[in-house]
Amino acid sequence: MTRWDSYEYDELVNNLSDYSKDVMGFRTRMYGESREAVIKELISLDTYMEKMKSTPEGREQLTEEGWVL
C-alpha cells in the first residue's frame, strides 16, 4: 500500500500535475491514464525526492531551490 492509494482519481492527477511542476519544472498531464500509471508516476517523484534528501548535496540543492526540509 502506498500513501497515494486512498486518493480519488481526480485528486491523483491534480496532485501529480502540481507535484511534477514543483519537482521537475513542468506539469505531467496523465488525465485519462490508468489509476495505476498515475500512482506509479507519483511514487517515482517520491523516490526522486527521497534520494535527493538522502545526501548532503541533494539537501543543499533542494534548500537552494526553496524546499523546506
N, CA, C and O atoms as a GROMACS GRO file, in nm:
protein
  276
    1MET      N    1   0.085  -0.118   0.000
    1MET     CA    2   0.000   0.000   0.000
    1MET      C    3   0.089   0.125   0.000
    1MET      O    4   0.192   0.129   0.068
    2THR      N    5   0.049   0.223  -0.076
    2THR     CA    6   0.124   0.348  -0.083
    2THR      C    7   0.042   0.461  -0.022
    2THR      O    8  -0.077   0.447   0.006
    3ARG      N    9   0.108   0.572  -0.002
    3ARG     CA   10   0.037   0.688   0.054
    3ARG      C   11  -0.066   0.742  -0.044
    3ARG      O   12  -0.152   0.821  -0.004
    4TRP      N   13  -0.059   0.703  -0.169
    4TRP     CA   14  -0.148   0.755  -0.272
    4TRP      C   15  -0.275   0.672  -0.290
    4TRP      O   16  -0.367   0.716  -0.358
    5ASP      N   17  -0.281   0.555  -0.231
    5ASP     CA   18  -0.392   0.463  -0.256
    5ASP      C   19  -0.529   0.514  -0.211
    5ASP      O   20  -0.631   0.474  -0.267
    6SER      N   21  -0.533   0.601  -0.112
    6SER     CA   22  -0.662   0.646  -0.060
    6SER      C   23  -0.719   0.767  -0.135
    6SER      O   24  -0.830   0.812  -0.106
    7TYR      N   25  -0.644   0.820  -0.231
    7TYR     CA   26  -0.689   0.937  -0.305
    7TYR      C   27  -0.785   0.897  -0.418
    7TYR      O   28  -0.773   0.790  -0.477
    8GLU      N   29  -0.880   0.985  -0.446
    8GLU     CA   30  -0.967   0.968  -0.561
    8GLU      C   31  -0.886   0.998  -0.688
    8GLU      O   32  -0.783   1.065  -0.682
    9TYR      N   33  -0.933   0.948  -0.801
    9TYR     CA   34  -0.860   0.963  -0.927
    9TYR      C   35  -0.831   1.109  -0.960
    9TYR      O   36  -0.718   1.143  -0.995
   10ASP      N   37  -0.932   1.195  -0.950
   10ASP     CA   38  -0.912   1.337  -0.983
   10ASP      C   39  -0.807   1.401  -0.892
   10ASP      O   40  -0.728   1.484  -0.937
   11GLU      N   41  -0.807   1.363  -0.765
   11GLU     CA   42  -0.705   1.414  -0.673
   11GLU      C   43  -0.566   1.368  -0.715
   11GLU      O   44  -0.470   1.444  -0.709
   12LEU      N   45  -0.556   1.244  -0.758
   12LEU     CA   46  -0.426   1.190  -0.801
   12LEU      C   47  -0.370   1.267  -0.919
   12LEU      O   48  -0.254   1.309  -0.916
   13VAL      N   49  -0.451   1.286  -1.023
   13VAL     CA   50  -0.398   1.354  -1.142
   13VAL      C   51  -0.368   1.501  -1.112
   13VAL      O   52  -0.272   1.555  -1.167
   14ASN      N   53  -0.447   1.564  -1.027
   14ASN     CA   54  -0.418   1.703  -0.990
   14ASN      C   55  -0.291   1.712  -0.906
   14ASN      O   56  -0.208   1.801  -0.927
   15ASN      N   57  -0.275   1.620  -0.810
   15ASN     CA   58  -0.153   1.618  -0.729
   15ASN      C   59  -0.031   1.592  -0.815
   15ASN      O   60   0.074   1.654  -0.796
   16LEU      N   61  -0.043   1.499  -0.910
   16LEU     CA   62   0.069   1.470  -0.999
   16LEU      C   63   0.108   1.592  -1.079
   16LEU      O   64   0.227   1.622  -1.093
   17SER      N   65   0.011   1.663  -1.132
   17SER     CA   66   0.039   1.782  -1.210
   17SER      C   67   0.115   1.886  -1.127
   17SER      O   68   0.216   1.940  -1.172
   18ASP      N   69   0.068   1.912  -1.006
   18ASP     CA   70   0.132   2.010  -0.919
   18ASP      C   71   0.269   1.962  -0.870
   18ASP      O   72   0.366   2.038  -0.870
   19TYR      N   73   0.276   1.837  -0.829
   19TYR     CA   74   0.399   1.780  -0.775
   19TYR      C   75   0.509   1.778  -0.881
   19TYR      O   76   0.623   1.815  -0.852
   20SER      N   77   0.476   1.736  -1.002
   20SER     CA   78   0.579   1.732  -1.107
   20SER      C   79   0.624   1.873  -1.143
   20SER      O   80   0.740   1.894  -1.176
   21LYS      N   81   0.533   1.971  -1.139
   21LYS     CA   82   0.571   2.110  -1.165
   21LYS      C   83   0.671   2.158  -1.060
   21LYS      O   84   0.770   2.223  -1.092
   22ASP      N   85   0.644   2.125  -0.934
   22ASP     CA   86   0.733   2.165  -0.825
   22ASP      C   87   0.869   2.096  -0.834
   22ASP      O   88   0.972   2.159  -0.811
   23VAL      N   89   0.870   1.968  -0.868
   23VAL     CA   90   0.993   1.890  -0.868
   23VAL      C   91   1.072   1.905  -0.997
   23VAL      O   92   1.193   1.930  -0.994
   24MET      N   93   1.005   1.891  -1.110
   24MET     CA   94   1.074   1.884  -1.239
   24MET      C   95   1.065   2.012  -1.321
   24MET      O   96   1.138   2.029  -1.418
   25GLY      N   97   0.974   2.102  -1.282
   25GLY     CA   98   0.962   2.227  -1.355
   25GLY      C   99   0.859   2.224  -1.468
   25GLY      O  100   0.845   2.323  -1.540
   26PHE      N  101   0.789   2.114  -1.483
   26PHE     CA  102   0.684   2.104  -1.584
   26PHE      C  103   0.572   2.016  -1.530
   26PHE      O  104   0.593   1.934  -1.442
   27ARG      N  105   0.455   2.035  -1.584
   27ARG     CA  106   0.339   1.959  -1.539
   27ARG      C  107   0.325   1.829  -1.618
   27ARG      O  108   0.324   1.830  -1.741
   28THR      N  109   0.315   1.720  -1.546
   28THR     CA  110   0.286   1.592  -1.609
   28THR      C  111   0.136   1.577  -1.614
   28THR      O  112   0.069   1.578  -1.511
   29ARG      N  113   0.083   1.564  -1.732
   29ARG     CA  114  -0.061   1.550  -1.752
   29ARG      C  115  -0.092   1.404  -1.784
   29ARG      O  116  -0.052   1.352  -1.888
   30MET      N  117  -0.164   1.340  -1.694
   30MET     CA  118  -0.196   1.199  -1.715
   30MET      C  119  -0.345   1.171  -1.701
   30MET      O  120  -0.384   1.056  -1.679
   31TYR      N  121  -0.428   1.274  -1.713
   31TYR     CA  122  -0.572   1.251  -1.703
   31TYR      C  123  -0.613   1.158  -1.816
   31TYR      O  124  -0.580   1.182  -1.932
   32GLY      N  125  -0.683   1.053  -1.783
   32GLY     CA  126  -0.723   0.954  -1.881
   32GLY      C  127  -0.638   0.828  -1.875
   32GLY      O  128  -0.677   0.723  -1.926
   33GLU      N  129  -0.521   0.839  -1.813
   33GLU     CA  130  -0.436   0.722  -1.793
   33GLU      C  131  -0.492   0.640  -1.677
   33GLU      O  132  -0.576   0.688  -1.601
   34SER      N  133  -0.447   0.518  -1.665
   34SER     CA  134  -0.496   0.432  -1.557
   34SER      C  135  -0.454   0.486  -1.421
   34SER      O  136  -0.352   0.554  -1.408
   35ARG      N  137  -0.533   0.455  -1.323
   35ARG     CA  138  -0.502   0.492  -1.184
   35ARG      C  139  -0.364   0.439  -1.146
   35ARG      O  140  -0.286   0.510  -1.083
   36GLU      N  141  -0.335   0.316  -1.184
   36GLU     CA  142  -0.207   0.253  -1.151
   36GLU      C  143  -0.090   0.329  -1.213
   36GLU      O  144   0.013   0.345  -1.149
   37ALA      N  145  -0.106   0.376  -1.336
   37ALA     CA  146   0.001   0.451  -1.403
   37ALA      C  147   0.025   0.585  -1.334
   37ALA      O  148   0.139   0.629  -1.320
   38VAL      N  149  -0.082   0.650  -1.291
   38VAL     CA  150  -0.069   0.779  -1.222
   38VAL      C  151   0.002   0.759  -1.088
   38VAL      O  152   0.091   0.835  -1.052
   39ILE      N  153  -0.039   0.656  -1.014
   39ILE     CA  154   0.025   0.628  -0.886
   39ILE      C  155   0.172   0.592  -0.906
   39ILE      O  156   0.257   0.634  -0.828
   40LYS      N  157   0.202   0.516  -1.010
   40LYS     CA  158   0.341   0.480  -1.040
   40LYS      C  159   0.426   0.606  -1.062
   40LYS      O  160   0.539   0.613  -1.014
   41GLU      N  161   0.371   0.704  -1.132
   41GLU     CA  162   0.443   0.829  -1.157
   41GLU      C  163   0.462   0.908  -1.028
   41GLU      O  164   0.568   0.967  -1.007
   42LEU      N  165   0.361   0.911  -0.944
   42LEU     CA  166   0.371   0.980  -0.815
   42LEU      C  167   0.477   0.914  -0.727
   42LEU      O  168   0.556   0.983  -0.662
   43ILE      N  169   0.480   0.782  -0.725
   43ILE     CA  170   0.580   0.710  -0.647
   43ILE      C  171   0.720   0.739  -0.702
   43ILE      O  172   0.815   0.750  -0.625
   44SER      N  173   0.732   0.752  -0.833
   44SER     CA  174   0.860   0.786  -0.894
   44SER      C  175   0.909   0.922  -0.844
   44SER      O  176   1.028   0.938  -0.814
   45LEU      N  177   0.820   1.019  -0.836
   45LEU     CA  178   0.857   1.150  -0.783
   45LEU      C  179   0.895   1.142  -0.635
   45LEU      O  180   0.991   1.205  -0.591
   46ASP      N  181   0.819   1.063  -0.558
   46ASP     CA  182   0.852   1.043  -0.417
   46ASP      C  183   0.993   0.984  -0.402
   46ASP      O  184   1.071   1.029  -0.318
   47THR      N  185   1.023   0.885  -0.484
   47THR     CA  186   1.154   0.819  -0.480
   47THR      C  187   1.265   0.917  -0.514
   47THR      O  188   1.369   0.920  -0.447
   48TYR      N  189   1.244   0.998  -0.616
   48TYR     CA  190   1.342   1.100  -0.655
   48TYR      C  191   1.368   1.196  -0.538
   48TYR      O  192   1.483   1.225  -0.507
   49MET      N  193   1.262   1.243  -0.475
   49MET     CA  194   1.278   1.337  -0.364
   49MET      C  195   1.349   1.272  -0.246
   49MET      O  196   1.433   1.336  -0.182
   50GLU      N  197   1.318   1.148  -0.216
   50GLU     CA  198   1.384   1.078  -0.106
   50GLU      C  199   1.533   1.062  -0.134
   50GLU      O  200   1.615   1.077  -0.043
   51LYS      N  201   1.569   1.031  -0.257
   51LYS     CA  202   1.710   1.019  -0.293
   51LYS      C  203   1.780   1.154  -0.281
   51LYS      O  204   1.894   1.161  -0.235
   52MET      N  205   1.715   1.260  -0.322
   52MET     CA  206   1.774   1.394  -0.310
   52MET      C  207   1.797   1.427  -0.162
   52MET      O  208   1.901   1.483  -0.127
   53LYS      N  209   1.702   1.395  -0.077
   53LYS     CA  210   1.713   1.427   0.065
   53LYS      C  211   1.814   1.339   0.138
   53LYS      O  212   1.851   1.368   0.251
   54SER      N  213   1.858   1.231   0.074
   54SER     CA  214   1.945   1.136   0.142
   54SER      C  215   2.092   1.175   0.140
   54SER      O  216   2.173   1.112   0.208
   55THR      N  217   2.128   1.278   0.065
   55THR     CA  218   2.268   1.320   0.060
   55THR      C  219   2.279   1.467   0.099
   55THR      O  220   2.186   1.544   0.079
   56PRO      N  221   2.393   1.505   0.154
   56PRO     CA  222   2.412   1.647   0.188
   56PRO      C  223   2.400   1.737   0.065
   56PRO      O  224   2.342   1.846   0.072
   57GLU      N  225   2.455   1.692  -0.047
   57GLU     CA  226   2.448   1.772  -0.169
   57GLU      C  227   2.304   1.788  -0.217
   57GLU      O  228   2.263   1.896  -0.259
   58GLY      N  229   2.229   1.679  -0.210
   58GLY     CA  230   2.089   1.684  -0.252
   58GLY      C  231   2.008   1.776  -0.163
   58GLY      O  232   1.926   1.854  -0.211
   59ARG      N  233   2.030   1.766  -0.032
   59ARG     CA  234   1.959   1.854   0.062
   59ARG      C  235   1.994   2.000   0.036
   59ARG      O  236   1.908   2.087   0.042
   60GLU      N  237   2.121   2.025   0.008
   60GLU     CA  238   2.164   2.162  -0.020
   60GLU      C  239   2.096   2.214  -0.147
   60GLU      O  240   2.048   2.328  -0.150
   61GLN      N  241   2.092   2.132  -0.249
   61GLN     CA  242   2.026   2.173  -0.374
   61GLN      C  243   1.878   2.199  -0.352
   61GLN      O  244   1.825   2.300  -0.400
   62LEU      N  245   1.811   2.110  -0.280
   62LEU     CA  246   1.669   2.131  -0.253
   62LEU      C  247   1.646   2.259  -0.174
   62LEU      O  248   1.552   2.333  -0.202
   63THR      N  249   1.730   2.285  -0.076
   63THR     CA  250   1.718   2.407   0.004
   63THR      C  251   1.736   2.531  -0.084
   63THR      O  252   1.662   2.628  -0.072
   64GLU      N  253   1.836   2.526  -0.173
   64GLU     CA  254   1.859   2.638  -0.265
   64GLU      C  255   1.739   2.661  -0.357
   64GLU      O  256   1.712   2.774  -0.397
   65GLU      N  257   1.668   2.552  -0.390
   65GLU     CA  258   1.551   2.563  -0.478
   65GLU      C  259   1.426   2.602  -0.401
   65GLU      O  260   1.319   2.616  -0.461
   66GLY      N  261   1.438   2.621  -0.269
   66GLY     CA  262   1.326   2.670  -0.192
   66GLY      C  263   1.246   2.565  -0.118
   66GLY      O  264   1.143   2.596  -0.058
   67TRP      N  265   1.291   2.440  -0.122
   67TRP     CA  266   1.221   2.335  -0.049
   67TRP      C  267   1.252   2.348   0.100
   67TRP      O  268   1.365   2.378   0.138
   68VAL      N  269   1.153   2.325   0.183
   68VAL     CA  270   1.171   2.324   0.327
   68VAL      C  271   1.180   2.179   0.369
   68VAL      O  272   1.085   2.103   0.353
   69LEU      N  273   1.295   2.142   0.423
   69LEU     CA  274   1.318   2.001   0.458
   69LEU      C  275   1.296   1.976   0.606
   69LEU      O  276   1.312   1.863   0.652
   0.00000   0.00000   0.00000
